[in-house]
Amino acid sequence: MNEWVNEWVNEWLPALVCGLLALAGGLTAPWVIRLVPEPDEPVEDKETYVAIADRRGLAVQIGLVALVAAALVGLELGWAWELVYLVPLVPLTVMLAWIDWRTLLLPKRLVWPAYAVVLVGLVVCLVATRDLGDLLRAGIGLVVWFGYFGITWFISPRVMGFGDVRFSGVLGLALGQLGLAEVLVGLFFSFLLLGVVGGLLIVLRLIARRGNPFGPFMAAGALVGILWGDPLLSALLSR
């Protein structure tokens, strides 16, 4: 009986709380997206942010995706201090991924608040744990993700926009606090999912646009890193 209670309190309860909080954040998506200003320079064939915000069922769809992702994170981490920034980051990341899917843009108006959420969360974690090693790993995660995406953008600016580079720093910081395995696996799966899933969508002509949105695959890769970073890295290195 005690084992069941401990499992509920330390695993399933944080999953439930995280999921519900992320659902609440996701339901604000129409209001949040409607506040995003349009780019200063016109973008060909771009769907307006207001039109995205007005899409039927948007709040429920983003809310449910955020609920599932945050619940999985809560189930994996339990009552970890990192939930302070991961829970609000989940619905914000889902919104960014959705916008990128529709427009091939990651608006700064949402990316900068995402940085703020993670940085405040890192400070809370540092005050709570007094572990400078976590902060150092967060910095390494930022350098690895931002550096890799930055180099890719510099070499092939037609393949990747700078918005992807800007957003990569958020995910690098968030994953770095958790561990280097999360950083490396998240980065690896971001590109793997883009190549496999994105390529399949192009072949099936489900994406008939000027390019592939990277934001959704970055978000999915980061989630893979959080959930299975350590075992997947061990499996990859053992090959």
Salt bridges, closest charged atoms under 4 A:
GLU38 OE1 - LYS46 NZ 2.70
GLU47 OE2 - ARG55 NH1 3.44
GLU47 OE1 - ARG102 NE 2.91
ASP54 OD1 - ARG34 NH2 2.55
ASP134 OD1 - ARG137 NH2 2.02
